[in-house]
Amino acid sequence: MKTNIKATNVELTPAIKSAVKEKFGGLDKYFTNILQIDVEVGMITKGQQKGDIFFCEVNVSVPQKLLRYRKEYDDLYKAINDVKKGIQLELKKYKEKLK
């Protein structure tokens, strides 16, 4: 399982990188045949009225399908945690659908 991490409008610090790897590294226990995980973290630059809005988006490549999940919050680490929970549910649904 290959994991790619991309940062948009924020610096990809070692702390962010390790948080992403820690959260998404264990997804293979929910679905064993994950081909690739693409994680994008960043900050939205336009359209917000107050403060910074951070987002986390994950694309999980499984055979014959691409599962996506995205969340936006005022805290980057909260977005990462929520996306992990959401993609776990998506993987469980996909696994049930295959049975």
C-alpha positions, 0 to 999 in steps of 0.5 A, a space after each residue: 500500500 502506497 501513501 502519497 501526502 500533498 499539502 496545499 497552501 500550508 507547509 508540510 511539516 514533519 508533525 503533519 506528515 507523521 499525523 497523516 501516516 499514523 492515522 491512515 497507515 492502519 486502514 489496511 485492517 478495514 480492507 486488505 486490498 488497498 492499492 494506494 492512498 492519496 491524502 491532501 491537506 491544506 488551507 482554503 484561501 478564498 471565500 471564508 469570512 472568519 479565520 483559517 479553514 483547513 481541509 483534509 481529503 483522502 482518495 483510497 484506490 481499491 480494485 475497480 473503485 476510488 473511494 473519496 472523503 473530505 472534511 473542512 474545519 478550523 483545525 487541521 488535525 480535527 479534519 484529519 481525524 474526521 476524515 479517518 473515521 469517514 473513510 473507515 466507514 466507506 471502506 466497511 460499506 465497500 467491503 460489505 457490498 462485495 460480499 
